[in-house]
Amino acid sequence: MKDMSEGYVTADGRQIGGVLMEMKNITLRFGGVVAIKDISFDIRDGEIRAIIGPNGAGKSSMLNVISGFYVPTEGEVWFKGVRRGPMKPYQVARLGVARTFQNIALFDGMTVLDNIMTGRLTRMKAGLLSQALWYGAAEREEIAHREKVERIIDFLEIQNIRKTPVGRLPYGLKKRVELARALAAEPKLLLLDEPMAGMNVEEKEDMSRFILDLNDEFGTTIVLIEHDMGVVMDLSDRVVVMDYGRKIGDGPPEEVRNNQDVIDAYLGVAHD
Amino acid sequence: MANRHPDGDTPRSIPALLARNVKLHGGLPAYREKEFGIWQSWTWVQAAEEIRALALGMLSIGVERGDHVAIIGRNRPMHYWSMVAAQMCGAVPVPLYQDAVAEEMAYVLDHCGARFVVCGDQEQVDKVLEVEDRVPEIKHILYTDKRGMRKYDHSRMNALSDLQAEGRAGHYRYDAELDARMAELDYDSTCVMLYTSGTTGRPKGVVLSNRNIIETAKNSAAFDNLNALDEVLAYLPMAWVGDFIFSIGQAMWTGFCVNCPESPGTMMTDLREIGPTYFFAPPRVFETQLTNVMIRMEDAGRFKKGLFDRYMALARRVGPAILDGKPVGVLDRLNYALGGLLIYGPLKNTLGFSRIRVGYTAGEAIGPEIFEFYRSLGINLKQLYGQTEASVFITQQPDGQVRSDTVGVPSPGVEVRIGDSGEVYYRSPGTFVEYFKNAESTASTKDPEGWVATGDAGFFEDDTGHLRIIDRAKDVGKLSDGRLFAPKYVENKLKFYPAILEAVVFGAGRDRCTAFINIDLTAVGNWAERNNIAYASYQELAGHPQVYQMISEHVAEVNASVARDPMLSGCQVHRFLVLHKELDADDGELTRTRKVRRNIIAEKYADLIAALYDGRDSIYTETEVTYEDGRKGAIKATLRIADAVVAPEGRMAAE
């Protein structure tokens, strides 16, 4: 593998920076079950990093470790050069990490706009009273936040459903709204858990374009779990491959694609 | 009006009109666009500054006199400004349909020899780059939306806003040149080139001069008393002549405000927010709106539904008469006013028609019930008849003389005559200059005296002097027994049923007529829901026996109505089938303006047509479909063919 201590340049000419997050010898156990076994890898500033693997390989667990939701049984997580201890969700959010979920987690009764506005909650500073009366600072603050949210709505092309309750939307659009809410937090690191699951070809193409555009436009570092191999190979700069909680491959898509272990474990061994 | 438009000193180009508007209406809004959830507006003074900056920028990248500047994007002020800026430079704007696939785009770009292309966003830029090797003339690509464009080659691709900055910075260098070029523009310079949608064969570039556009705008604005305070919503394709006349021609002539929606999906919301006073829509839009209203009323409570039905019945009875200023009883008038408070007002507000003064529809026949519905609410919806080659207007309906089955009287300045074959001819100041690089077609369409064949067959009603169009002249054919065959006449009758989205009738040279039917998924889907009919796909719903039953009843009703017309009684539909897929412009079955392409459909579905005539009651078929990104797939289906109830013919003879 290339030496990448000072970052690298991708195939399409993007400059990738230094290490943003480093996972050192992570092991995660639930009682007797070992979900993740001694995995190390890093995430670099500005890259699109995919985690792939067969069902039950431990991908979502890994994402939960990255997001700070799970504290690894063994091993260290370093973020922006600081070792990270156990954290509350709001602390994670303030550090600049946002995520979407495999099973959409939105407020069904609220409009798209309100749902996305919740993504800005950690950045709202006005006091309770001022918020309740919607006066002075609270009003100014809401207008500023609304502007940010409108830019995201424009970016993700969901103007036409701005005022629609989320519960009435089809699945593909809900996914997009969830992405919008994650973006509203202006994350440094964005975690996407199967962003294309259950989508048709056109929705997948749209979502891929949004992911590439937001990486390009805002320089957001993205970690994504995805089953659609075509999508993974097209989108990501580097891929971690997991199988039964172990890491069996790590590198650029074309390298991983030709890795025999990966082919055997993930794509299946020919039975003949 | 008279002082505003001194006729002796008519500005003779669009840029000259712009300069006049800055003087006359400088502080009035000229353009609005909803962006980031808020309406942004530009006054005539601001718009003129933006346009000039664009034009200066265009000079800086070498736009020459006579160059063609293609514009591909949705309705946005920046795109309208690009067209005017191109005119200022002495170049010719060529707006293209933004949903055209790369293949169609390549032909047009190559044909007009576009050296500069203005794209709305990355999607359009990618399409142009995809066909670039076949269109070697393209020198520079400009775009409005910067998103996703960071990695492109910026030595020959720039954002329009950056081009404006360049123009502003370099204005000392380019001001004199730009003023010189604007001074050269006159009534005979080309104003715009528009490609016809090409119902038959390759699209043709229609060259329209400043005279065509300005004279037409002047006449049509006077006809409906349009003025600088009117508001329009620009949402129809920019490549369509109507949008050019409304959003550039009439807007520049009268100084009214052009409002651009936020995105195609928000059009209805934006319509409601703007409340235009002057509105154009193809019948399809009115149909969809009415269908939506009816669907929602079906779901309303009994009280509301009852009130709605009661007052709509009243409106149907007296509404059109009140609109036309005819005598109506005092009681009815009072009741209608109450209805306005309870039903019509809120309904018009929901539809975005609260302020509408003049509404037009054209392009296809509109169903009488749909037409009456809007007129009964007090919406002055009228019909016009026109085409690209005429700068739109050939005939239109004057206030107070509106009917659903005519297209009105000749527009001011237009002469109309009916040829021996029944074809409609016209001659007007709006008549196009020529087809670009196609002298042969020009000669066969426009005779030396300036008469243009419309390709439509029609006749003037003796008592009213209104024109009635029956069909495309070339589609009007004969059945094998010599009786008249006018497919569109029957198709339109079929399409007036909400359940039927599209119909294609066959029968030329055959002994009887048959039809393909396309169901309307919204209407039929809702109907299915209310009747507890389960379905998993369009295809399944289309083939459902109860759907067939319903369509059968509609066909029988249409047959009964066709049989009453002695001329066209041969056109009754004897057998029909419901298609398993929606006819689609991407598959070449419809034009971009959603007109049926008969030949292509006949060719593509030859197996189905054969089955309609050989008496089989079902047929297995595979159909190729094209997805939006150009990939192809196939749909397989077994279609049932149904016999229709045919009414006895020749009732006229019996009566």
Chai-1 contact restraints between the chains, C-beta under 6 A:
chainA,res_idxA,chainB,res_idxB,connection_type,confidence,min_distance_angstrom,max_distance_angstrom,comment,restraint_id
A,E150,B,F36,contact,1.0,0.0,6.0,A-B,restraint_1
A,E150,B,G37,contact,1.0,0.0,6.0,A-B,restraint_2
A,D154,B,F36,contact,1.0,0.0,6.0,A-B,restraint_3
A,Q159,B,E262,contact,1.0,0.0,6.0,A-B,restraint_4
A,Q159,B,S263,contact,1.0,0.0,6.0,A-B,restraint_5
A,Q159,B,T266,contact,1.0,0.0,6.0,A-B,restraint_6
A,N160,B,S263,contact,1.0,0.0,6.0,A-B,restraint_7
A,N160,B,G265,contact,1.0,0.0,6.0,A-B,restraint_8
A,N160,B,T266,contact,1.0,0.0,6.0,A-B,restraint_9
A,D213,B,G148,contact,1.0,0.0,6.0,A-B,restraint_10
A,D216,B,R150,contact,1.0,0.0,6.0,A-B,restraint_11
